Amino acid sequence: MEKLLALYQASVRKAQDHLVKSKQLFSEGLISKNQLDENERAIAAAQLKVTEVQQQMTSADAQIAQTLLEVEGEKQIAKLGPLPKGGLIKTTSFIRYNGVGLWSLSQAGKIELFFQQTFKRPLPIAVFGQGAIHDRWRLDHHNAMDVSLNPDEPEGLALMEFLRGNGIPFSAFRGAIPGVATGPHIHIGLPSHRY
């Protein structure tokens, strides 16, 4: 794309030089206004090609950066290795607690009741079980649920304390981690594994 951009930029310069000559010829009455307008349109078309290639390059750079972030996120999570029962890990991007008991989605009612009684509103469940985003990222999320709470805010902190007090495993994400989390939320259940 860089080579193509250089060619298109050369075309713009050539069209601009041609327009300068055309303006001189028009002022001398040697070419028509239509010919001058045609040369101006040629510059606009050449500049549009430059802009399109620049946008494609920006998009490609963003895709590469996104992929590198995803790989880095995967490395960070993989580095932690298996967490012992009852173990807790806190990083700048997430918190993971490996519960001491068995977990299944059938326990969701207990969590919802706690939240409803404590905060007088329903638990903000974003995804219960497998969701479209998990399919796209090839994550097994069948025995988990995602709750739209920031783990650093009072409701998120209270929920995590309740989960730990009841031995329920969770992962809390402070922000997006490409290929892992779309944004701040609390994943209740064991970590989702790729399939």
C-alpha positions, 0 to 999 in steps of 0.5 A: 500500500505504501508503494501504491500511495507513493504512485497516487501522490505522484499523480496528484503532483503531476495533476497539480503541475498540469493545472498550474499550466492550464490556468496560465493557458486559460488566462491567455485564452488558449484553452476553454473553461471546460478544459480547466475544470476537467484538470481540476476534477483530475486533481480531485480524483487523484487526491481521492485515491490518495485518501482512500489508500491512506484510510486503507493503511490506517485500517490495516494498522488498526487491525494489526494493532488489535491482533497484537493486543489480543496476542499480548492479552492471551500471553498475560492470561496464559502466564498466570497458569492454573490457579489453586482452589480459593486462589486470587490473582489481581492484575491491572486489567483483571481479577481472577478468583478460583472458587472453592466449590462446584459451580453451575448456572443453576446457582445464578438465582442465589446471586440474583437474589443477593444483588436484588436485596442489596441494591434494589434492582435486578442483577445486570446480566449481559450474557447468560450461558453461550452468547454470540460474542463467545461463538465469534471468539470461540470461547466455551461460555456454556456454564458462565454468565457475564454481568455488566458491572465495573469491578472497581465500582461499589456494586462490582466490589460488593458482588465480587465479595459475595462471590468469594464469600460463597466460593463462586469462581469469577473473572472481573475485567477492568476494560476491554481485552481483545478476544477475551473481554469487550469491556468492564464486566464480571464473568461468573464461573470458571474461565472460558476456554477456547475450542 
